Amino acid sequence: MNSGLQIKTVHTDAELELFSPVIRRAFLTVAEEFHLTPETAPTNPAYAGVESLIAMRDRGIQLYGAWHASRPAGFVALEDAGDGLFYLERLAVLPDLRHRGYGTDLIRFAEERARQQGGRSISIGIIYENTILRSWYIQYGFQETGTKSFPHLPFTVGFLKLDLV
């Protein structure tokens, strides 16, 4: 990482309180672009509070906060799904700090953490219609593995996977 970003484990309620608004603000730009609301996509991170992060922590999901210039700047979660598979979740960078390589730094960090724990691949689910984000992940090396429509979501979920070995 050469962007000046510092990524650290976050686990206390106070730390999670700091990063909850970072996640909401980061995901809100996409929610607005795709006309998502708390009613149409209640599980979208744009509408989730700190309690969702506490629940993730309590389920053993690894949570990491990114700092730039002494302020919370981004976030990523990494879930060990077993058999060498990890799920990348809640990858977020504040809108005013985007296009500085922070998202790539967060992916590289998660990739290294997964490798250290025997990970062979990382998977992520995104809004498939978000072609800019999908292309960004593909440019990083992720490959599309499929799509799925869920009756409770107003978009198609696209799945991507990055092989670590």
Buried (B, 14 or more C-beta within 10 A) or exposed (E): BEBEBBBEEBBEEEBBBBBBEBBBBBBBEBBEEBEBEEEBBEEBBBBBEBEBBBEBBEEEBBBBBBBBEEEBBBBBBBBBEEEBBBBBBBBBBBEEBBEBBBBBBBBBBBBEBBBEEEBEBBBBBBBBBBEEBBEBBEEBBBEEEEEEEEEEBBBEBBBBBBEBE
